[in-house]
Amino acid sequence: MKCEHVDCGNIEKVWLPYIIRERPIVLKSHPYCIHCGMVKNIGSDRAVGSGYFINALSQLEKHLKLPGSSVRMRLVAKDLENIEDFEDNYSMTKFAQEKIFINIIKKYYKLPDGIIQKFL
């Protein structure tokens, strides 16, 4: 069940590492959800919608001219929909989304990471 996140406010923030691309940089105060306790991602690497990744997949398929692409594209879209909190700005970063997306693409296409990264 998805949480309708509500910030804790300015008084009760927690001090945690500020992380960019899985590397802690400094300590910063982070708000958290008072309902589920999820700490909010305050970095610039914020989660994007699944449409961003579907567009990237579409560009990838147009560029490579892969056969059977519409079926595989639907399978990838379905896998993205099934991932809980994929578009959640609190718990997900764009970098984490990219890693998930690349793993899903590699499940249906035999492509190296570098080629997939070019379209993100």
C-alpha positions as CSV (number, residue, x, y, z in Angstrom):
1,M,0.0,0.0,0.0
2,K,1.4,3.4,-1.0
3,C,1.8,6.0,1.7
4,E,0.6,9.6,1.2
5,H,3.8,11.0,2.7
6,V,3.6,13.8,5.2
7,D,6.7,15.7,6.3
8,C,7.7,15.7,9.9
9,G,8.3,19.4,9.9
10,N,11.5,21.4,10.5
11,I,11.9,20.6,14.2
12,E,12.1,16.8,14.0
13,K,14.4,16.2,11.1
14,V,17.1,13.6,11.3
15,W,20.8,14.1,10.4
16,L,21.9,11.6,7.8
17,P,24.6,11.5,5.1
18,Y,23.8,13.5,2.0
19,I,24.3,10.9,-0.8
20,I,25.0,11.5,-4.4
21,R,25.2,8.5,-6.7
22,E,25.6,6.1,-3.7
23,R,28.5,8.1,-2.2
24,P,28.0,9.9,1.1
25,I,29.2,13.5,1.0
26,V,28.3,15.4,4.2
27,L,25.7,15.2,6.9
28,K,22.4,17.1,6.3
29,S,19.1,17.2,8.0
30,H,16.5,15.1,6.3
31,P,12.7,15.2,6.8
32,Y,10.8,11.9,7.2
33,C,7.3,10.8,6.8
34,I,5.3,10.8,10.0
35,H,3.1,7.9,8.7
36,C,5.6,5.4,7.5
37,G,8.9,6.7,8.7
38,M,10.5,6.8,5.3
39,V,13.3,9.4,5.1
40,K,13.0,11.9,2.2
41,N,15.6,12.0,-0.5
42,I,16.7,15.7,-0.5
43,G,19.4,15.4,-3.1
44,S,19.3,16.6,-6.7
45,D,19.2,13.0,-7.9
46,R,15.4,12.7,-7.5
47,A,13.2,10.0,-8.8
48,V,11.5,10.5,-12.2
49,G,8.3,9.0,-13.5
50,S,8.2,5.7,-15.3
51,G,7.3,7.6,-18.5
52,Y,10.9,8.8,-18.6
53,F,12.1,5.3,-18.8
54,I,9.4,4.2,-21.3
55,N,10.5,7.1,-23.6
56,A,14.2,6.0,-23.2
57,L,13.2,2.4,-24.1
58,S,11.3,3.7,-27.2
59,Q,14.3,5.6,-28.3
60,L,16.5,2.6,-27.8
61,E,14.3,0.4,-29.9
62,K,14.0,3.0,-32.7
63,H,17.8,3.4,-32.8
64,L,18.6,-0.4,-32.7
65,K,15.6,-1.5,-34.9
66,L,15.0,-4.6,-32.8
67,P,12.4,-7.2,-33.9
68,G,9.5,-8.0,-31.6
69,S,10.0,-4.7,-29.8
70,S,6.3,-3.9,-29.0
71,V,5.9,-7.1,-27.0
72,R,9.1,-6.6,-25.1
73,M,8.3,-3.0,-24.5
74,R,5.0,-4.0,-22.8
75,L,6.8,-6.5,-20.7
76,V,9.3,-3.9,-19.5
77,A,6.5,-1.4,-18.8
78,K,4.6,-4.1,-16.8
79,D,7.8,-4.9,-14.8
80,L,8.2,-1.2,-14.0
81,E,4.6,-0.9,-12.8
82,N,5.0,-3.9,-10.5
83,I,8.0,-2.4,-8.7
84,E,6.6,-0.9,-5.4
85,D,7.6,2.7,-4.8
86,F,9.4,3.0,-8.2
87,E,8.2,6.6,-8.5
88,D,8.4,7.4,-4.8
89,N,10.4,10.7,-4.3
90,Y,11.0,9.7,-0.6
91,S,12.7,6.4,-1.0
92,M,14.0,6.3,-4.6
93,T,16.8,8.1,-6.4
94,K,17.1,8.4,-10.1
95,F,20.4,6.5,-10.0
96,A,18.6,3.6,-8.2
97,Q,15.8,3.8,-10.8
98,E,18.4,3.6,-13.6
99,K,20.0,0.5,-12.1
100,I,16.5,-1.2,-11.8
101,F,15.7,-0.2,-15.4
102,I,18.9,-1.5,-16.8
103,N,18.4,-4.9,-15.1
104,I,14.9,-5.1,-16.5
105,I,16.1,-4.2,-20.0
106,K,18.9,-6.9,-19.8
107,K,16.2,-9.4,-18.8
108,Y,14.5,-9.0,-22.2
109,Y,17.3,-7.7,-24.5
110,K,20.9,-8.9,-24.8
111,L,22.5,-5.5,-24.6
112,P,25.5,-4.2,-22.6
113,D,25.0,-1.6,-19.9
114,G,26.8,1.1,-21.9
115,I,24.4,1.1,-24.7
116,I,21.4,1.3,-22.4
117,Q,23.0,4.1,-20.4
118,K,23.4,6.2,-23.6
119,F,19.6,6.5,-23.8
120,L,19.0,7.6,-20.2
